[in-house]
Amino acid sequence: MNRNDLEILDRLDSRFPGSLTRVATVDQPTVVVPKEMLLAIFEHVKNTEGYALCLDVLAVDNFPTRPRFELVYHLFHPQKFSRLRVKSQVGIDEEIASATGIWPGTNWPEREAYDLFGIVFSGHPQLTRIYLPDDWDGHPLRKDYPLTGNRVD
């Protein structure tokens, strides 16, 4: 049984006219939003629409496409058992706002994206590496990272 809230995209379009791009999918409503509007949309979907949980934050390296990175947020409405996917794009030398003020659970996935892709989240409470040593050179999940990796002596 599909429990997705299929009308969520219509409600978001009416609340943020001309700001969202719908993505055709087979599994859950998906929208692409400009990075400048990300926090406003997150606050709305959490406080007004009831999407109380951010299940995960994923990063995608679309090299050589510009903007290079895409962030994918998977949101969940616990009463309706429905999901919403929100995507936003950020360039290699740009910052994107941290969602930790809205969903504290995004702390570690954002740090993971920072560590492995080099995506900078402005306003993050502790944007430090989470897997690699502080002196590690580069971000190993970028598509242009050397296949042989860094030399470790």
C-alpha positions as CSV (number, residue, x, y, z in Angstrom):
1,M,0.0,0.0,0.0
2,N,1.4,3.4,-1.0
3,R,1.1,5.7,1.9
4,N,2.9,8.7,0.4
5,D,1.3,12.1,0.7
6,L,1.1,12.8,-3.0
7,E,-0.5,16.2,-2.4
8,I,2.5,17.5,-0.5
9,L,4.1,18.8,-3.8
10,D,0.9,20.8,-4.6
11,R,0.9,22.3,-1.1
12,L,4.6,23.2,-1.4
13,D,4.1,24.7,-4.9
14,S,1.3,27.0,-3.5
15,R,3.4,28.0,-0.4
16,F,6.6,28.6,-2.4
17,P,5.4,29.5,-5.9
18,G,8.0,29.1,-8.7
19,S,10.7,28.0,-6.4
20,L,10.5,24.2,-6.6
21,T,11.2,21.7,-9.4
22,R,9.3,18.4,-9.2
23,V,11.2,15.2,-10.1
24,A,9.3,12.3,-11.6
25,T,9.9,9.3,-9.4
26,V,8.3,5.9,-8.8
27,D,8.8,5.7,-5.0
28,Q,8.1,9.0,-3.2
29,P,7.4,12.7,-3.9
30,T,10.6,14.4,-4.8
31,V,11.4,18.1,-5.2
32,V,14.6,20.1,-6.1
33,V,14.9,23.4,-4.2
34,P,17.4,26.2,-4.5
35,K,20.0,26.1,-1.7
36,E,19.0,29.6,-0.6
37,M,15.4,28.3,0.2
38,L,16.4,25.0,1.8
39,L,15.9,26.0,5.4
40,A,12.6,27.9,4.8
41,I,11.2,24.8,3.1
42,F,12.6,22.5,5.9
43,E,11.0,24.7,8.6
44,H,7.7,24.6,6.7
45,V,7.6,20.8,6.1
46,K,8.5,20.2,9.7
47,N,6.3,22.7,11.5
48,T,3.4,22.9,9.2
49,E,3.3,19.7,7.2
50,G,4.5,17.4,10.1
51,Y,7.6,15.8,8.5
52,A,9.2,15.5,11.9
53,L,12.1,13.3,11.0
54,C,15.1,13.7,8.6
55,L,16.1,10.1,8.1
56,D,19.2,10.7,6.1
57,V,21.3,13.3,4.2
58,L,23.1,11.9,1.2
59,A,25.7,13.6,-1.1
60,V,26.1,12.9,-4.8
61,D,29.1,14.0,-6.9
62,N,27.9,14.9,-10.4
63,F,31.4,15.6,-11.7
64,P,31.9,17.2,-14.3
65,T,28.4,18.8,-14.1
66,R,28.0,22.2,-12.4
67,P,27.0,22.7,-9.7
68,R,29.0,19.7,-8.8
69,F,27.2,18.3,-5.7
70,E,23.7,17.3,-5.0
71,L,22.4,16.8,-1.4
72,V,19.5,14.5,-0.9
73,Y,17.4,14.8,2.3
74,H,14.9,12.0,3.1
75,L,12.1,13.2,5.3
76,F,9.5,11.2,7.1
77,H,6.0,12.0,8.5
78,P,5.4,9.6,11.4
79,Q,1.6,9.9,11.6
80,K,1.0,9.5,7.9
81,F,3.9,7.1,7.3
82,S,4.8,9.1,4.3
83,R,8.2,10.2,2.9
84,L,9.4,13.2,1.1
85,R,12.7,13.6,-0.8
86,V,14.2,17.1,-1.0
87,K,17.2,17.7,-3.2
88,S,19.4,20.8,-3.5
89,Q,22.6,21.5,-5.4
90,V,25.8,23.2,-4.3
91,G,29.0,24.1,-6.1
92,I,32.5,23.0,-5.2
93,D,33.5,26.3,-3.6
94,E,30.0,27.2,-2.2
95,E,28.4,26.6,1.2
96,I,24.9,25.3,2.0
97,A,23.0,25.9,5.2
98,S,23.1,23.3,7.8
99,A,19.8,21.6,8.8
100,T,21.0,20.8,12.3
101,G,18.9,23.7,13.8
102,I,15.8,22.0,12.4
103,W,16.7,18.4,12.7
104,P,19.6,17.8,15.1
105,G,20.0,14.3,13.7
106,T,21.5,15.8,10.5
107,N,24.7,16.6,12.4
108,W,26.6,13.4,11.6
109,P,25.4,12.9,8.0
110,E,26.4,16.5,7.2
111,R,29.8,15.9,8.8
112,E,30.1,12.8,6.7
113,A,29.4,14.8,3.5
114,Y,31.9,17.3,4.6
115,D,34.6,14.7,5.3
116,L,34.1,12.5,2.3
117,F,33.0,15.1,-0.3
118,G,34.2,18.5,1.1
119,I,30.8,20.1,1.2
120,V,30.7,22.9,3.6
121,F,27.6,23.4,5.8
122,S,27.3,27.0,7.1
123,G,26.0,27.2,10.6
124,H,26.9,23.6,11.5
125,P,27.8,23.3,15.2
126,Q,30.9,21.1,14.7
127,L,31.9,20.8,11.1
128,T,34.9,18.5,11.5
129,R,36.0,15.3,9.9
130,I,34.2,12.3,11.2
131,Y,36.0,9.3,9.5
132,L,39.4,10.5,8.4
133,P,42.3,12.1,10.4
134,D,42.3,15.9,10.5
135,D,45.5,16.1,8.4
136,W,44.1,13.9,5.6
137,D,44.5,15.5,2.2
138,G,41.4,15.6,0.0
139,H,38.0,14.0,0.1
140,P,37.9,10.4,-1.1
141,L,34.4,10.1,-2.4
142,R,34.9,12.8,-5.0
143,K,35.0,11.4,-8.5
144,D,38.3,13.2,-9.2
145,Y,40.0,11.8,-6.1
146,P,43.2,9.8,-7.1
147,L,42.3,6.1,-7.5
148,T,45.5,5.2,-5.8
149,G,44.6,7.4,-2.8
150,N,47.0,9.2,-0.6
151,R,50.3,7.8,0.3
152,V,50.4,6.8,3.9
153,D,53.9,6.4,5.4
